[in-house]
Amino acid sequence: MKKIFFITIIIGVTSMLGGCRSSDLKYYNNSEPEFNLEEYFTGSIKAWGIIQDWRGCVTTKFDVDMFGSWEGDKGKLQEDFTFYNGTKQQRTWSIVKNKDGTYLGSAHDIIGNATGESSGSAMNWKYSMDIIVDNSTYKVRFDDWMWQMNDGIIINRSYIKKFGITVAELTLFMKKN
């Protein structure tokens, strides 16, 4: 009985803390430098990332080579991942800028469409995807935050959620070449 009570308390506290992480995009309205998706994701970009489990332990390290291009309100972003265990993966995003300034994104492993919106120096993407962990597939939700920094740097934090609870976090640092 004590074990069930303890687990219930842990889940409740985790849910509350997870809710605190989701920032309101309006908070960044006047922050600089301004995030410009089309400008930043044109040309070559190098990135370095880690994935941490729910305990904060780094489980995965990877590098990414990206190349983006835009024609009007339509963009493509090619991502070539090299994981430190030797695995390679590719993803090609198709992105559309809507008339209201929001974005829709799609890729072969994204379920439905990703939705994105920016304000000031920040951008937030939300999407679902299936991820494979230890030969099992899990449908998870990404709450993906990017912040434009000086000197062509973007810091990206993704909160990976299952049943609304953050089960992993992804941190990525990007630099324009």
TORPA-4810 file (N, C-alpha, C, O; in nm, 3 decimals):
<nodes>
NODE_1_0.081_-0.119_0.000_0.000_0.000_0.000_0.087_0.127_0.000_0.057_0.223_-0.070_M
NODE_2_0.195_0.124_0.080_0.285_0.239_0.083_0.348_0.263_-0.054_0.364_0.378_-0.097_K
NODE_3_0.382_0.153_-0.123_0.445_0.163_-0.255_0.352_0.230_-0.355_0.396_0.316_-0.432_K
NODE_4_0.224_0.194_-0.356_0.126_0.255_-0.446_0.110_0.403_-0.414_0.103_0.485_-0.505_I
NODE_5_0.103_0.437_-0.287_0.091_0.577_-0.246_0.212_0.656_-0.294_0.199_0.766_-0.347_F
NODE_6_0.334_0.599_-0.273_0.457_0.665_-0.313_0.461_0.688_-0.465_0.497_0.796_-0.511_F
NODE_7_0.423_0.586_-0.541_0.422_0.598_-0.687_0.321_0.705_-0.731_0.350_0.782_-0.823_I
NODE_8_0.205_0.710_-0.668_0.104_0.811_-0.700_0.157_0.951_-0.673_0.136_1.042_-0.753_T
NODE_9_0.226_0.970_-0.561_0.285_1.100_-0.527_0.390_1.138_-0.632_0.393_1.252_-0.678_I
NODE_10_0.477_1.044_-0.668_0.582_1.072_-0.767_0.520_1.114_-0.900_0.564_1.212_-0.960_I
NODE_11_0.419_1.042_-0.946_0.354_1.076_-1.074_0.289_1.214_-1.065_0.299_1.293_-1.159_I
NODE_12_0.224_1.245_-0.954_0.161_1.376_-0.937_0.261_1.490_-0.939_0.240_1.590_-1.006_G
NODE_13_0.371_1.474_-0.865_0.475_1.577_-0.861_0.540_1.592_-0.998_0.563_1.704_-1.044_V
NODE_14_0.569_1.480_-1.065_0.628_1.485_-1.199_0.536_1.557_-1.296_0.583_1.636_-1.378_T
NODE_15_0.406_1.532_-1.288_0.311_1.599_-1.377_0.309_1.749_-1.352_0.307_1.828_-1.446_S
NODE_16_0.311_1.788_-1.225_0.310_1.932_-1.194_0.437_1.999_-1.242_0.432_2.107_-1.301_M
NODE_17_0.553_1.936_-1.217_0.678_1.995_-1.262_0.687_1.999_-1.413_0.737_2.096_-1.469_L
NODE_18_0.639_1.895_-1.480_0.637_1.893_-1.627_0.554_2.006_-1.681_0.589_2.064_-1.784_G
NODE_19_0.443_2.039_-1.615_0.358_2.148_-1.658_0.427_2.282_-1.645_0.399_2.373_-1.724_G
NODE_20_0.516_2.296_-1.548_0.588_2.422_-1.528_0.688_2.449_-1.640_0.725_2.564_-1.664_C
NODE_21_0.732_2.344_-1.708_0.833_2.360_-1.813_0.778_2.423_-1.940_0.853_2.485_-2.015_R
NODE_22_0.652_2.409_-1.963_0.594_2.457_-2.088_0.578_2.608_-2.081_0.486_2.658_-2.016_S
NODE_23_0.667_2.680_-2.148_0.664_2.826_-2.145_0.553_2.880_-2.235_0.507_2.813_-2.327_S
NODE_24_0.512_3.000_-2.205_0.419_3.072_-2.290_0.501_3.150_-2.391_0.587_3.230_-2.353_D
NODE_25_0.476_3.128_-2.519_0.553_3.191_-2.625_0.549_3.344_-2.616_0.645_3.410_-2.655_L
NODE_26_0.440_3.400_-2.566_0.428_3.546_-2.554_0.535_3.606_-2.464_0.569_3.724_-2.478_K
NODE_27_0.588_3.527_-2.372_0.693_3.573_-2.282_0.812_3.628_-2.361_0.883_3.716_-2.312_Y
NODE_28_0.835_3.576_-2.481_0.952_3.611_-2.561_0.926_3.721_-2.664_1.012_3.748_-2.747_Y
NODE_29_0.808_3.784_-2.660_0.768_3.883_-2.762_0.878_3.982_-2.798_0.904_4.004_-2.916_N
NODE_30_0.942_4.042_-2.700_1.039_4.149_-2.728_1.183_4.104_-2.711_1.273_4.188_-2.704_N
NODE_31_1.207_3.974_-2.704_1.343_3.926_-2.683_1.420_3.926_-2.815_1.362_3.911_-2.923_S
NODE_32_1.550_3.944_-2.804_1.637_3.949_-2.922_1.755_3.856_-2.903_1.785_3.820_-2.789_E
NODE_33_1.823_3.814_-3.008_1.793_3.844_-3.148_1.668_3.770_-3.195_1.637_3.661_-3.147_P
NODE_34_1.598_3.831_-3.289_1.473_3.774_-3.338_1.497_3.644_-3.414_1.589_3.633_-3.496_E
NODE_35_1.412_3.547_-3.385_1.418_3.417_-3.453_1.354_3.430_-3.590_1.238_3.470_-3.601_F
NODE_36_1.429_3.397_-3.695_1.377_3.399_-3.831_1.404_3.262_-3.892_1.516_3.234_-3.936_N
NODE_37_1.302_3.177_-3.895_1.316_3.039_-3.940_1.372_3.030_-4.081_1.466_2.955_-4.107_L
NODE_38_1.314_3.108_-4.173_1.356_3.100_-4.313_1.502_3.142_-4.329_1.577_3.079_-4.405_E
NODE_39_1.543_3.245_-4.260_1.680_3.293_-4.271_1.778_3.195_-4.209_1.881_3.162_-4.269_E
NODE_40_1.746_3.148_-4.088_1.841_3.060_-4.019_1.856_2.926_-4.092_1.968_2.877_-4.108_Y
NODE_41_1.745_2.868_-4.134_1.750_2.736_-4.196_1.761_2.744_-4.348_1.692_2.673_-4.421_F
NODE_42_1.848_2.833_-4.394_1.890_2.839_-4.533_2.040_2.819_-4.532_2.114_2.893_-4.467_T
NODE_43_2.085_2.718_-4.606_2.227_2.689_-4.609_2.263_2.577_-4.513_2.178_2.499_-4.469_G
NODE_44_2.391_2.572_-4.481_2.449_2.463_-4.403_2.453_2.496_-4.254_2.487_2.608_-4.215_S
NODE_45_2.417_2.397_-4.171_2.415_2.413_-4.026_2.476_2.286_-3.967_2.451_2.175_-4.015_I
NODE_46_2.554_2.302_-3.862_2.611_2.190_-3.787_2.547_2.190_-3.649_2.523_2.296_-3.591_K
NODE_47_2.518_2.069_-3.595_2.454_2.060_-3.463_2.511_1.943_-3.383_2.561_1.845_-3.439_A
NODE_48_2.502_1.957_-3.251_2.549_1.856_-3.157_2.440_1.838_-3.053_2.385_1.936_-3.003_W
NODE_49_2.408_1.711_-3.020_2.298_1.690_-2.927_2.315_1.574_-2.834_2.399_1.486_-2.853_G
NODE_50_2.231_1.576_-2.730_2.222_1.466_-2.634_2.074_1.439_-2.605_1.989_1.527_-2.618_I
NODE_51_2.047_1.316_-2.565_1.915_1.279_-2.514_1.937_1.229_-2.372_2.025_1.147_-2.346_I
NODE_52_1.854_1.280_-2.280_1.860_1.238_-2.140_1.732_1.165_-2.104_1.623_1.202_-2.149_Q
NODE_53_1.745_1.061_-2.023_1.626_0.990_-1.978_1.558_1.069_-1.866_1.602_1.179_-1.832_D
NODE_54_1.452_1.014_-1.811_1.373_1.085_-1.709_1.453_1.113_-1.582_1.414_1.198_-1.503_W
NODE_55_1.564_1.042_-1.562_1.649_1.065_-1.445_1.754_1.172_-1.470_1.821_1.216_-1.377_R
NODE_56_1.768_1.214_-1.597_1.870_1.313_-1.631_1.998_1.251_-1.684_2.093_1.323_-1.714_G
NODE_57_2.003_1.119_-1.695_2.122_1.051_-1.744_2.128_1.060_-1.897_2.029_1.034_-1.965_C
NODE_58_2.244_1.096_-1.950_2.262_1.102_-2.095_2.263_0.960_-2.149_2.347_0.878_-2.111_V
NODE_59_2.169_0.932_-2.238_2.158_0.799_-2.297_2.207_0.796_-2.441_2.244_0.690_-2.491_T
NODE_60_2.208_0.911_-2.507_2.243_0.917_-2.649_2.315_1.048_-2.679_2.278_1.154_-2.630_T
NODE_61_2.421_1.037_-2.760_2.492_1.155_-2.812_2.490_1.146_-2.963_2.497_1.037_-3.019_K
NODE_62_2.482_1.262_-3.029_2.478_1.260_-3.175_2.522_1.393_-3.232_2.520_1.496_-3.165_F
NODE_63_2.563_1.390_-3.359_2.595_1.508_-3.438_2.496_1.513_-3.553_2.445_1.410_-3.596_D
NODE_64_2.468_1.633_-3.603_2.376_1.649_-3.716_2.435_1.747_-3.815_2.481_1.855_-3.778_V
NODE_65_2.433_1.709_-3.942_2.463_1.801_-4.052_2.331_1.834_-4.117_2.256_1.744_-4.156_D
NODE_66_2.300_1.962_-4.130_2.173_2.006_-4.187_2.198_2.096_-4.307_2.299_2.165_-4.316_M
NODE_67_2.101_2.092_-4.398_2.102_2.185_-4.509_1.957_2.225_-4.538_1.871_2.140_-4.560_F
NODE_68_1.932_2.357_-4.536_1.798_2.408_-4.560_1.790_2.496_-4.681_1.887_2.561_-4.721_G
NODE_69_1.670_2.497_-4.742_1.645_2.586_-4.856_1.499_2.631_-4.851_1.412_2.561_-4.798_S
NODE_70_1.473_2.748_-4.909_1.338_2.806_-4.911_1.307_2.860_-5.049_1.392_2.918_-5.116_W
NODE_71_1.184_2.840_-5.091_1.129_2.904_-5.211_0.995_2.961_-5.171_0.897_2.888_-5.155_E
NODE_72_0.991_3.093_-5.155_0.869_3.157_-5.108_0.836_3.112_-4.967_0.919_3.124_-4.877_G
NODE_73_0.715_3.059_-4.948_0.671_3.015_-4.816_0.691_2.866_-4.793_0.635_2.810_-4.698_D
NODE_74_0.769_2.800_-4.877_0.793_2.656_-4.864_0.942_2.630_-4.842_1.027_2.682_-4.913_K
NODE_75_0.970_2.548_-4.741_1.109_2.516_-4.711_1.133_2.367_-4.700_1.041_2.289_-4.675_G
NODE_76_1.258_2.329_-4.718_1.305_2.192_-4.699_1.424_2.198_-4.605_1.509_2.286_-4.616_K
NODE_77_1.429_2.103_-4.512_1.544_2.092_-4.423_1.586_1.946_-4.419_1.513_1.860_-4.370_L
NODE_78_1.705_1.920_-4.470_1.763_1.785_-4.470_1.849_1.771_-4.344_1.937_1.854_-4.319_Q
NODE_79_1.823_1.667_-4.264_1.900_1.640_-4.143_1.968_1.504_-4.157_1.902_1.404_-4.184_E
NODE_80_2.099_1.501_-4.139_2.177_1.377_-4.142_2.239_1.357_-4.004_2.332_1.428_-3.965_D
NODE_81_2.184_1.258_-3.931_2.227_1.230_-3.794_2.336_1.123_-3.795_2.328_1.025_-3.868_F
NODE_82_2.438_1.144_-3.712_2.538_1.042_-3.684_2.543_1.026_-3.533_2.587_1.115_-3.460_T
NODE_83_2.497_0.910_-3.487_2.496_0.882_-3.344_2.632_0.826_-3.303_2.701_0.763_-3.383_F
NODE_84_2.669_0.849_-3.178_2.801_0.808_-3.131_2.815_0.656_-3.125_2.927_0.606_-3.113_Y
NODE_85_2.707_0.582_-3.134_2.715_0.435_-3.139_2.734_0.384_-3.282_2.738_0.264_-3.306_N
NODE_86_2.747_0.479_-3.380_2.770_0.443_-3.519_2.646_0.442_-3.607_2.658_0.435_-3.729_G
NODE_87_2.528_0.449_-3.547_2.403_0.451_-3.623_2.388_0.582_-3.698_2.428_0.688_-3.650_T
NODE_88_2.331_0.574_-3.817_2.303_0.694_-3.897_2.153_0.700_-3.924_2.086_0.597_-3.933_K
NODE_89_2.102_0.822_-3.937_1.959_0.842_-3.964_1.943_0.969_-4.045_2.020_1.064_-4.030_Q
NODE_90_1.842_0.971_-4.132_1.811_1.091_-4.210_1.665_1.130_-4.189_1.578_1.045_-4.171_Q
NODE_91_1.642_1.260_-4.193_1.506_1.313_-4.189_1.504_1.434_-4.281_1.594_1.518_-4.277_R
NODE_92_1.400_1.443_-4.364_1.381_1.561_-4.447_1.249_1.624_-4.408_1.142_1.564_-4.421_T
NODE_93_1.258_1.745_-4.359_1.139_1.822_-4.322_1.089_1.901_-4.442_1.169_1.961_-4.514_W
NODE_94_0.960_1.902_-4.463_0.893_1.996_-4.556_0.818_2.093_-4.466_0.738_2.052_-4.382_S
NODE_95_0.844_2.220_-4.485_0.787_2.323_-4.397_0.711_2.424_-4.482_0.757_2.464_-4.589_I
NODE_96_0.595_2.465_-4.433_0.514_2.566_-4.500_0.486_2.677_-4.400_0.443_2.651_-4.288_V
NODE_97_0.512_2.801_-4.442_0.476_2.916_-4.360_0.334_2.959_-4.397_0.307_2.990_-4.513_K
NODE_98_0.246_2.960_-4.299_0.107_3.001_-4.320_0.096_3.153_-4.325_0.187_3.224_-4.281_N
NODE_99_-0.014_3.202_-4.378_-0.036_3.347_-4.389_-0.035_3.417_-4.253_0.002_3.534_-4.244_K
NODE_100_-0.076_3.346_-4.147_-0.079_3.406_-4.013_0.057_3.402_-3.943_0.067_3.440_-3.826_D
NODE_101_0.163_3.354_-4.013_0.297_3.350_-3.956_0.330_3.221_-3.883_0.444_3.203_-3.840_G
NODE_102_0.234_3.130_-3.868_0.262_3.000_-3.808_0.318_2.907_-3.914_0.319_2.940_-4.032_T
NODE_103_0.364_2.790_-3.872_0.427_2.696_-3.964_0.366_2.557_-3.949_0.319_2.518_-3.842_Y
NODE_104_0.367_2.482_-4.059_0.334_2.340_-4.059_0.456_2.267_-4.111_0.519_2.309_-4.208_L
NODE_105_0.490_2.156_-4.045_0.603_2.077_-4.088_0.565_1.931_-4.099_0.479_1.882_-4.025_G
NODE_106_0.629_1.861_-4.190_0.605_1.718_-4.204_0.736_1.649_-4.239_0.825_1.708_-4.300_S
NODE_107_0.744_1.522_-4.199_0.858_1.437_-4.233_0.809_1.293_-4.227_0.704_1.267_-4.170_A
NODE_108_0.884_1.201_-4.285_0.839_1.062_-4.295_0.809_0.998_-4.161_0.723_0.910_-4.154_H
NODE_109_0.876_1.038_-4.054_0.856_0.974_-3.924_0.772_1.058_-3.827_0.758_1.022_-3.710_D
NODE_110_0.717_1.168_-3.876_0.630_1.253_-3.794_0.486_1.208_-3.818_0.445_1.186_-3.932_I
NODE_111_0.410_1.195_-3.710_0.269_1.154_-3.720_0.186_1.281_-3.742_0.184_1.370_-3.657_I
NODE_112_0.118_1.288_-3.855_0.041_1.409_-3.887_0.137_1.523_-3.921_0.239_1.502_-3.986_G
NODE_113_0.103_1.644_-3.875_0.186_1.762_-3.900_0.242_1.816_-3.770_0.179_1.809_-3.665_N
NODE_114_0.362_1.871_-3.780_0.418_1.950_-3.672_0.362_2.091_-3.686_0.346_2.139_-3.798_A
NODE_115_0.334_2.156_-3.575_0.288_2.295_-3.580_0.391_2.381_-3.508_0.439_2.346_-3.400_T
NODE_116_0.423_2.494_-3.569_0.525_2.581_-3.513_0.482_2.726_-3.511_0.402_2.770_-3.594_G
NODE_117_0.536_2.797_-3.414_0.506_2.940_-3.400_0.627_3.006_-3.335_0.692_2.947_-3.248_E
NODE_118_0.658_3.128_-3.376_0.771_3.199_-3.317_0.727_3.334_-3.262_0.626_3.391_-3.302_S
NODE_119_0.807_3.382_-3.167_0.785_3.513_-3.107_0.918_3.561_-3.052_0.982_3.491_-2.973_S
NODE_120_0.960_3.679_-3.093_1.089_3.730_-3.046_1.200_3.635_-3.083_1.214_3.597_-3.199_G
NODE_121_1.280_3.595_-2.984_1.394_3.508_-3.009_1.360_3.359_-2.998_1.450_3.275_-3.010_S
NODE_122_1.234_3.325_-2.976_1.196_3.186_-2.950_1.105_3.128_-3.058_1.033_3.201_-3.127_A
NODE_123_1.110_2.997_-3.070_1.019_2.923_-3.156_0.978_2.797_-3.083_1.059_2.736_-3.013_M
NODE_124_0.851_2.758_-3.099_0.799_2.637_-3.036_0.733_2.551_-3.142_0.648_2.597_-3.218_N
NODE_125_0.775_2.424_-3.147_0.715_2.323_-3.234_0.649_2.218_-3.148_0.700_2.184_-3.041_W
NODE_126_0.537_2.166_-3.192_0.469_2.055_-3.125_0.438_1.949_-3.230_0.385_1.980_-3.337_K
NODE_127_0.472_1.824_-3.199_0.447_1.716_-3.293_0.455_1.582_-3.222_0.506_1.571_-3.110_Y
NODE_128_0.405_1.480_-3.290_0.411_1.343_-3.240_0.493_1.259_-3.336_0.498_1.285_-3.457_S
NODE_129_0.558_1.158_-3.281_0.631_1.064_-3.365_0.647_0.932_-3.291_0.638_0.926_-3.168_M
NODE_130_0.671_0.828_-3.368_0.703_0.698_-3.311_0.854_0.690_-3.295_0.929_0.719_-3.388_D
NODE_131_0.899_0.651_-3.175_1.042_0.631_-3.155_1.064_0.485_-3.114_0.980_0.423_-3.050_I
NODE_132_1.179_0.433_-3.153_1.213_0.295_-3.121_1.314_0.296_-3.006_1.418_0.361_-3.014_I
NODE_133_1.280_0.223_-2.901_1.368_0.208_-2.785_1.373_0.059_-2.752_1.271_-0.002_-2.723_V
NODE_134_1.492_0.003_-2.756_1.510_-0.139_-2.723_1.412_-0.229_-2.797_1.346_-0.313_-2.736_D
NODE_135_1.403_-0.212_-2.928_1.318_-0.295_-3.015_1.168_-0.279_-2.991_1.089_-0.360_-3.039_N
NODE_136_1.128_-0.176_-2.918_0.986_-0.145_-2.899_0.960_-0.006_-2.955_1.046_0.081_-2.950_S
NODE_137_0.840_0.014_-3.010_0.802_0.144_-3.067_0.705_0.213_-2.973_0.608_0.154_-2.925_T
NODE_138_0.733_0.341_-2.947_0.649_0.422_-2.859_0.605_0.549_-2.931_0.688_0.617_-2.992_Y
NODE_139_0.478_0.581_-2.924_0.429_0.708_-2.976_0.448_0.811_-2.866_0.395_0.796_-2.755_K
NODE_140_0.524_0.917_-2.898_0.552_1.023_-2.800_0.519_1.158_-2.861_0.506_1.172_-2.982_V
NODE_141_0.507_1.255_-2.775_0.477_1.393_-2.814_0.598_1.478_-2.783_0.656_1.468_-2.675_R
NODE_142_0.638_1.562_-2.879_0.750_1.654_-2.860_0.698_1.795_-2.834_0.611_1.844_-2.907_F
NODE_143_0.750_1.859_-2.732_0.730_2.002_-2.706_0.869_2.062_-2.726_0.953_2.058_-2.636_D
NODE_144_0.892_2.117_-2.844_1.024_2.150_-2.896_1.044_2.302_-2.893_0.972_2.375_-2.961_D
NODE_145_1.141_2.349_-2.815_1.169_2.493_-2.800_1.305_2.527_-2.857_1.403_2.457_-2.831_W
NODE_146_1.311_2.635_-2.936_1.437_2.685_-2.991_1.452_2.832_-2.953_1.356_2.908_-2.954_M
NODE_147_1.576_2.870_-2.920_1.605_3.010_-2.890_1.722_3.056_-2.975_1.829_2.994_-2.974_W
NODE_148_1.701_3.164_-3.048_1.807_3.225_-3.129_1.903_3.297_-3.036_1.861_3.375_-2.950_Q
NODE_149_2.031_3.269_-3.052_2.135_3.334_-2.975_2.219_3.419_-3.070_2.195_3.418_-3.191_M
NODE_150_2.315_3.492_-3.018_2.408_3.566_-3.102_2.500_3.470_-3.176_2.507_3.352_-3.143_N
NODE_151_2.571_3.521_-3.276_2.677_3.449_-3.347_2.629_3.324_-3.420_2.705_3.229_-3.435_D
NODE_152_2.503_3.323_-3.468_2.455_3.212_-3.548_2.428_3.084_-3.470_2.433_2.975_-3.527_G
NODE_153_2.400_3.096_-3.342_2.375_2.981_-3.256_2.226_2.971_-3.224_2.159_3.072_-3.200_I
NODE_154_2.174_2.847_-3.225_2.040_2.819_-3.172_2.054_2.710_-3.067_2.124_2.611_-3.088_I
NODE_155_1.988_2.731_-2.955_1.978_2.628_-2.852_1.838_2.570_-2.862_1.739_2.643_-2.864_I
NODE_156_1.831_2.437_-2.869_1.704_2.366_-2.886_1.685_2.270_-2.769_1.772_2.187_-2.742_N
NODE_157_1.570_2.281_-2.699_1.534_2.188_-2.592_1.401_2.124_-2.628_1.302_2.194_-2.653_R
NODE_158_1.399_1.993_-2.631_1.276_1.919_-2.661_1.238_1.837_-2.539_1.319_1.762_-2.484_S
NODE_159_1.114_1.852_-2.499_1.060_1.773_-2.390_0.977_1.662_-2.454_0.876_1.689_-2.519_Y
NODE_160_1.019_1.538_-2.434_0.956_1.423_-2.497_0.860_1.364_-2.395_0.899_1.324_-2.286_I
NODE_161_0.731_1.359_-2.433_0.627_1.324_-2.336_0.547_1.202_-2.379_0.523_1.179_-2.497_K
NODE_162_0.508_1.125_-2.280_0.418_1.011_-2.297_0.312_1.027_-2.189_0.344_1.040_-2.071_K
NODE_163_0.185_1.026_-2.229_0.073_1.047_-2.138_0.087_1.179_-2.062_0.044_1.190_-1.947_F
NODE_164_0.148_1.282_-2.127_0.163_1.413_-2.066_0.279_1.425_-1.969_0.301_1.532_-1.913_G
NODE_165_0.352_1.317_-1.948_0.464_1.316_-1.854_0.594_1.318_-1.934_0.611_1.239_-2.028_I
NODE_166_0.688_1.407_-1.897_0.816_1.413_-1.965_0.896_1.287_-1.931_0.929_1.262_-1.815_T
NODE_167_0.927_1.209_-2.035_1.002_1.084_-2.017_1.147_1.097_-2.062_1.230_1.013_-2.027_V
NODE_168_1.177_1.200_-2.140_1.313_1.223_-2.187_1.324_1.368_-2.233_1.223_1.434_-2.259_A
NODE_169_1.446_1.416_-2.242_1.472_1.551_-2.292_1.585_1.546_-2.393_1.681_1.470_-2.378_E
NODE_170_1.572_1.627_-2.496_1.673_1.637_-2.601_1.728_1.779_-2.597_1.651_1.875_-2.594_L
NODE_171_1.859_1.792_-2.599_1.924_1.923_-2.604_2.011_1.924_-2.729_2.088_1.831_-2.754_T
NODE_172_1.997_2.031_-2.807_2.071_2.042_-2.934_2.127_2.184_-2.946_2.056_2.282_-2.922_L
NODE_173_2.252_2.193_-2.984_2.316_2.321_-3.012_2.345_2.327_-3.161_2.411_2.237_-3.215_F
NODE_174_2.297_2.432_-3.228_2.315_2.447_-3.373_2.401_2.570_-3.403_2.393_2.672_-3.334_M
NODE_175_2.483_2.558_-3.506_2.564_2.671_-3.551_2.564_2.676_-3.703_2.591_2.576_-3.770_K
NODE_176_2.532_2.795_-3.756_2.537_2.814_-3.901_2.681_2.809_-3.947_2.771_2.866_-3.885_K
NODE_177_2.701_2.737_-4.059_2.837_2.730_-4.117_2.863_2.850_-4.205_2.971_2.862_-4.263_N
</nodes>
